[in-house]
Amino acid sequence: MVATCGRNDRVVAGESSRVAKAQADPRTLGSAIRIFTAHKGALPVALVDLTQATTNGLGHSAGPFIAAQFCATKTSSSKCRNR
């Protein structure tokens, strides 16, 4: 009975970390989109737009707004690299 209880604690802890990551990922993406939009004055066309430096109409450069690895883990690599 004690061994079973310990195993359930590990499962709950693992589930808790997955939930925390699932909640953090959209916040990270939302922040990157807000910063990109403030810089460019328009929404990104594709996720890959957030992984590259970009220049706005005033000639100011900024970015990348998220790591390319974030994009690669959230979509298939072909969707991330190609528009």
C-alpha positions as a Markdown table, in Angstrom:
| # | Residue | x | y | z |
|---|---|---|---|---|
| 1 | Met | 0.0 | 0.0 | 0.0 |
| 2 | Val | 2.8 | 2.4 | 0.8 |
| 3 | Ala | 4.7 | 1.7 | -2.4 |
| 4 | Thr | 1.5 | 2.4 | -4.4 |
| 5 | Cys | 1.0 | 5.7 | -2.7 |
| 6 | Gly | 4.6 | 6.8 | -3.5 |
| 7 | Arg | 4.1 | 6.0 | -7.1 |
| 8 | Asn | 1.0 | 8.1 | -7.3 |
| 9 | Asp | 2.8 | 11.1 | -5.9 |
| 10 | Arg | 5.4 | 10.8 | -8.7 |
| 11 | Val | 2.5 | 10.6 | -11.3 |
| 12 | Val | 0.8 | 13.7 | -9.8 |
| 13 | Ala | 4.1 | 15.6 | -9.7 |
| 14 | Gly | 4.8 | 14.7 | -13.4 |
| 15 | Glu | 1.3 | 15.7 | -14.3 |
| 16 | Ser | 1.7 | 19.0 | -12.5 |
| 17 | Ser | 4.8 | 19.9 | -14.4 |
| 18 | Arg | 3.0 | 19.1 | -17.7 |
| 19 | Val | 0.1 | 21.4 | -16.7 |
| 20 | Ala | 2.5 | 24.2 | -15.8 |
| 21 | Lys | 4.3 | 23.9 | -19.1 |
| 22 | Ala | 1.0 | 23.8 | -21.0 |
| 23 | Gln | 0.0 | 27.0 | -19.3 |
| 24 | Ala | 3.3 | 28.8 | -19.8 |
| 25 | Asp | 3.6 | 28.0 | -23.5 |
| 26 | Pro | 0.7 | 30.1 | -24.7 |
| 27 | Arg | 1.8 | 33.0 | -22.5 |
| 28 | Thr | 5.3 | 32.8 | -24.1 |
| 29 | Leu | 3.8 | 32.8 | -27.5 |
| 30 | Gly | 1.4 | 35.6 | -26.7 |
| 31 | Ser | 4.2 | 37.8 | -25.3 |
| 32 | Ala | 6.3 | 37.2 | -28.5 |
| 33 | Ile | 3.3 | 38.1 | -30.7 |
| 34 | Arg | 2.6 | 41.3 | -28.7 |
| 35 | Ile | 6.2 | 42.4 | -28.9 |
| 36 | Phe | 6.4 | 41.6 | -32.7 |
| 37 | Thr | 3.2 | 43.5 | -33.3 |
| 38 | Ala | 4.4 | 46.5 | -31.4 |
| 39 | His | 7.6 | 46.5 | -33.4 |
| 40 | Lys | 6.2 | 45.9 | -36.8 |
| 41 | Gly | 2.7 | 47.3 | -36.5 |
| 42 | Ala | 1.2 | 44.1 | -37.8 |
| 43 | Leu | 0.6 | 40.5 | -36.7 |
| 44 | Pro | 3.2 | 37.9 | -37.7 |
| 45 | Val | 2.1 | 35.9 | -40.8 |
| 46 | Ala | 3.6 | 32.6 | -39.5 |
| 47 | Leu | 5.4 | 31.3 | -36.4 |
| 48 | Val | 8.7 | 31.5 | -38.3 |
| 49 | Asp | 8.3 | 35.3 | -38.4 |
| 50 | Leu | 8.9 | 35.3 | -34.6 |
| 51 | Thr | 12.1 | 33.3 | -34.9 |
| 52 | Gln | 13.9 | 35.9 | -37.1 |
| 53 | Ala | 15.2 | 39.4 | -36.6 |
| 54 | Thr | 13.1 | 41.9 | -38.5 |
| 55 | Thr | 13.3 | 45.6 | -39.4 |
| 56 | Asn | 10.3 | 47.9 | -39.0 |
| 57 | Gly | 9.3 | 50.9 | -41.2 |
| 58 | Leu | 11.5 | 53.2 | -39.1 |
| 59 | Gly | 14.6 | 51.0 | -39.9 |
| 60 | His | 14.8 | 49.7 | -36.3 |
| 61 | Ser | 15.8 | 46.0 | -36.0 |
| 62 | Ala | 14.5 | 43.7 | -33.3 |
| 63 | Gly | 14.1 | 39.9 | -32.7 |
| 64 | Pro | 14.1 | 37.1 | -32.7 |
| 65 | Phe | 11.1 | 37.1 | -30.5 |
| 66 | Ile | 11.1 | 33.4 | -29.6 |
| 67 | Ala | 13.7 | 30.7 | -30.0 |
| 68 | Ala | 13.5 | 28.6 | -33.1 |
| 69 | Gln | 13.3 | 25.5 | -30.9 |
| 70 | Phe | 10.0 | 26.7 | -29.4 |
| 71 | Cys | 8.6 | 26.8 | -32.9 |
| 72 | Ala | 10.0 | 23.4 | -33.8 |
| 73 | Thr | 8.5 | 21.7 | -30.7 |
| 74 | Lys | 5.0 | 23.2 | -31.2 |
| 75 | Thr | 4.5 | 22.4 | -34.9 |
| 76 | Ser | 5.9 | 20.0 | -37.4 |
| 77 | Ser | 9.2 | 21.3 | -38.7 |
| 78 | Ser | 7.9 | 21.8 | -42.2 |
| 79 | Lys | 5.1 | 24.1 | -41.0 |
| 80 | Cys | 7.6 | 26.1 | -39.0 |
| 81 | Arg | 10.2 | 26.6 | -41.7 |
| 82 | Asn | 7.9 | 27.0 | -44.7 |
| 83 | Arg | 5.2 | 29.6 | -45.2 |
